Amino acid sequence: MAPSRQLRNSLVAWAFLLPALVLITLSVLIPALMALVMSFSSTGLDVSEPLRFVGLANIRRLLSDPMAWKVSTTTFLYLIGVVPPIVLGSLALAVLVNRRLPGMHVLRGAFYTPVLVSIVVAAIAFRWLYAENGLINGWLVAAFGDFITPIGFLTAPQLALPAVMLVTLWKGLGYYMVIFLAGLQGIPGELYEAAELDGSEGWHQHVDITLPLLRPYITLVAVVSSIAATKVFEEVFLMTQGGPADSTRTIVYYVYDQAFAELEISYACTLGLALFLLVMLLTLVRLAFSGDRALI
């Protein structure tokens, strides 16, 4: 009876999993395998034409493509400009809202609200804020009058990328704050009381207790936010279209541009394969640093 019951339970579990497995297979696995095959092939404008195997030609093109190196550098700058502020900022917010004070739930909700805002709405709102006749320039002109001219936040190559980064930070801080908040609430309060008896006060307690115990959460947030920054697309597409002067063109936007603007499907698949390997590397780094304490 026991084996048959175990078999029945396994069949029931697989029956519940089957719809999700079919959906993942059709929408993720099969397209991924097709993209892998196409990255080593050549495709024409006529989709009815058979694929022509070209070996490593697309990879050699990728390695010699100046724009590919440029977008890789831009993506790296985006990662460097976004991940450290997200880790430090969300950790600071979590420590702030972890206190038992009146109205703290309202403050937590306020910090988390940007996560609920659609990226389309956020990008359009920030694009209006950044406009030369927008709110930010309006405040600056009102404050300094003729001493300042409107700033082209999205039209100056030096300012466009940081301006887009700010949208990612605004959207992501509340999400990662919740992750850190879960970790903070899992730390026993007795540890802080014992540290206070030993003379550790204020930020010294966070250095001695909070940071070491939150190391798995810090690793998780750092790697997940790095993967998200590496795959950034919506903010760039909605706010700058990769400009000005390709200063905000990232890897994913270059993949989109090659696939849907230039119709270089095979080359776009090769770029996507390179991006997949990069994300896989970041995932392995996350697992290597987490070890047995992995949260996911």
Secondary structure as UniProt FT lines:
FT   HELIX           2..24
FT   HELIX           25..29
FT   HELIX           30..38
FT   TURN            39..40
FT   STRAND          41..42
FT   TURN            47..48
FT   STRAND          52..53
FT   TURN            55..56
FT   HELIX           57..63
FT   HELIX           66..97
FT   TURN            102..103
FT   HELIX           104..116
FT   HELIX           119..130
FT   TURN            132..133
FT   HELIX           135..144
FT   HELIX           145..147
FT   TURN            153..155
FT   HELIX           157..185
FT   HELIX           189..197
FT   TURN            198..199
FT   HELIX           203..205
FT   HELIX           206..210
FT   HELIX           211..213
FT   HELIX           215..230
FT   HELIX           234..239
FT   TURN            240..242
FT   TURN            245..248
FT   HELIX           251..256
FT   HELIX           257..261
FT   HELIX           265..290
FT   HELIX           291..293
//
